[in-house]
Amino acid sequence: MADGSIVALLDGTLVDPAEPLLRPDDLGVLRGEGVFETTLVVDGHPRDLDEHLVRMAGSARLTGLALPGPDRWGTAVAAVVGAWAGGSQMVLRLIASRGPERGEPVCYVLGAELPASSLRQRRSGIRVLLLERGFTVDVGASAPWLLAGAKTLSYGINMAALRHARANGADDVIFIGADGAVLEAPTSSVVVARGRTLITPPDEAILAGITVRRLFRAAAAAGWTVRTERLGAADLHAADGVWLASSARLLAPVVSIDGRPRTDGGLTGDLAELLQMPARS
Ligand SMILES: Cc1ncc(COP(=O)(O)O)c(C=O)c1O
């Protein structure tokens, strides 16, 4: 199979990843309609799979998509994990494209090698730019059609922001709302530390991050204070540490913001331990 990737349908059948799976008139292709989840499989164990299945069901509800139940997804995940012959860390994607007009959604699971850039960024950190996102945090309630909290296949804006960052000497982005509020990154949540307190923005108009939730659960159990709080750019600069957290890359310390170098306060190791980051990362 091409480049070692593995693809399974929800009945557990493996299909060739080099062969087309979607029709040309699939609304996922035509309009970015569909939902997905990404998680990491470490030594054959998918992280937080149940939480990802719950969030995908929520995204499907928000987009009016009827998806197969968690057992069916579990069958495909097991097939991909069972067939995996690559490294110890695999990126696992659960994908539901809306399918053709009046057709059924096309659902599959894709396993692929964790990119070397993710491993590097866990270790060496990331330079971020603050970019405007063009809405305020209240759109979650006032404009639900913007699907602010859903994980949909429409990631064109997020990818454009990342390209902008890379063209301007940075690795990643933190989106800032029209009112100056820190939101999230194109594929991650934002976490800051003030002493032994971890803070993340409330998930009013952003994706409710599973990695942050897991980090905060473990941190609270270990005696840290954790809370959500509206943050501005000045809070990022003043914090003891800033990280981007997501299911595949897990945790990357921010080493500069808009070209201004910053440290992680020596805390990345502690947070990585709380998150049970794989040792070989
Ligand atoms: C826009 C956005 N925000 C936040 C996250 C982090 O979420 P999680 O930790 O559940 O992967 C992601 C990752 O998928 C994302 O795409």
The ligand as an SDF file (V2000), in Angstrom:
LIG
                    3D

 16 16  0  0  0  0  0  0  0  0999 V2000
   -9.3570   24.0740   15.2640 C   0  0  0  0  0  0  0  0  0  0  0  0
   -8.8490   23.1480   16.2980 C   0  0  0  0  0  0  0  0  0  0  0  0
   -8.8060   23.5550   17.5850 N   0  0  0  0  0  0  0  0  0  0  0  0
   -8.3250   22.7440   18.5650 C   0  0  0  0  0  0  0  0  0  0  0  0
   -7.8720   21.4610   18.2740 C   0  0  0  0  0  0  0  0  0  0  0  0
   -7.3480   20.5780   19.3770 C   0  0  0  0  0  0  0  0  0  0  0  0
   -8.2900   19.5920   19.6630 O   0  0  0  0  0  0  0  0  0  0  0  0
   -7.8780   18.1440   20.1620 P   0  0  0  0  0  0  0  0  0  0  0  0
   -7.0330   18.3510   21.3670 O   0  0  0  0  0  0  0  0  0  0  0  0
   -9.1860   17.5350   20.5130 O   0  0  0  0  0  0  0  0  0  0  0  0
   -7.1720   17.4680   19.0770 O   0  0  0  0  0  0  0  0  0  0  0  0
   -7.8910   21.0130   16.9610 C   0  0  0  0  0  0  0  0  0  0  0  0
   -7.3960   19.6580   16.6600 C   0  0  0  0  0  0  0  0  0  0  0  0
   -7.9620   18.9000   16.0230 O   0  0  0  0  0  0  0  0  0  0  0  0
   -8.4060   21.8580   15.9480 C   0  0  0  0  0  0  0  0  0  0  0  0
   -8.4590   21.4470   14.6690 O   0  0  0  0  0  0  0  0  0  0  0  0
  1  2  1  0
  2  3  1  0
  2 15  2  0
  3  4  2  0
  4  5  1  0
  5  6  1  0
  5 12  2  0
  6  7  1  0
  7  8  1  0
  8  9  2  0
  8 10  1  0
  8 11  1  0
 12 13  1  0
 12 15  1  0
 13 14  2  0
 15 16  1  0
M  END
$$$$
